[in-house]
Amino acid sequence: MAIRQICVYAASSDKCHASYLVAAECLGRNLARNRIGIVYGGGAVGLMGRLAQGALTEGGKVIGVIPRFMDEEEWGHTGLTELQVVDDIHQRKRTMLAASDAVVALPGGCGTLEELFEAIAWKRLGLYTNPITIVNTNGFYNPCVELLERCITERFMNPGHSAIWTLVDSPEEVVPALQSAPPWNKN
C-alpha cells in the first residue's frame, strides 16, 4: 500500500521542552521530502504548528481539520494548503482518519493520547486497518507502551495486538516504519 497522506496527532502546547518542537518540525520536513501529505488538527502553535511549518517549508501539502469552536477562537493555522472547519471534535477525528493512509502520533497531552487510543481501538476492531506509528521522542511514550503491553500480559488484548502499532525513537524512522508495516489482520 502506498502512503500518500498521513494523519498526525500532536500537542498544541509550545511550553514543552524544545526537543519535542524540533522533532515535530523534523517530521513535517521528512514527510514533505517524501511527498507524503499531512492531515492534522489544524493548530498554529506547539507541535502542531511546528509540524505544519516544517512540511510547508519543504513545499509539502498540509490539511488542517479544526472544529468550528476552535476556528472561532482563531486557533487554526492560516498558512495551510487547506483548513477544513467541521462541526465538532468527533467529526474532526473521523475526517482525519478517513483522509489518511496511516497514523503517526507525536507526544502530546490528553487530546493526543485520546486520539491515539481511539485509532488503536479502531484498528483492533478492523474499522481502521492502516499503519499506526508512535514517535517516542525522549522516551515520552514508554509508559503508554508499557500499559498496552500490560493489557496483553493480563489478557485484555491478544498477543497479536502488539502489531497494531510500531514504536520509533525519531522522526527520521517514521517513513521506513510506515513503508514496512505489515497488513493488519484483526484476528
Secondary structure, 3 states (H helix, E strand, C coil): CCCCEEEEECCCCCCCCHHHHHHHHHHHHHHHHCCCEEEECCECCHHHHHHHHHHHHCCCCEEEEEEHHHHHCCCECCCCCEEEEECCHHHHHHHHHHCCCEEEECCCCHHHHHHHHHHHHHHHHCCCCCCEEEECHHHCCHHHHHHHHHHHHCCCCCHHHHHHCEEECCHHHHHHHHHCCCCCCCC
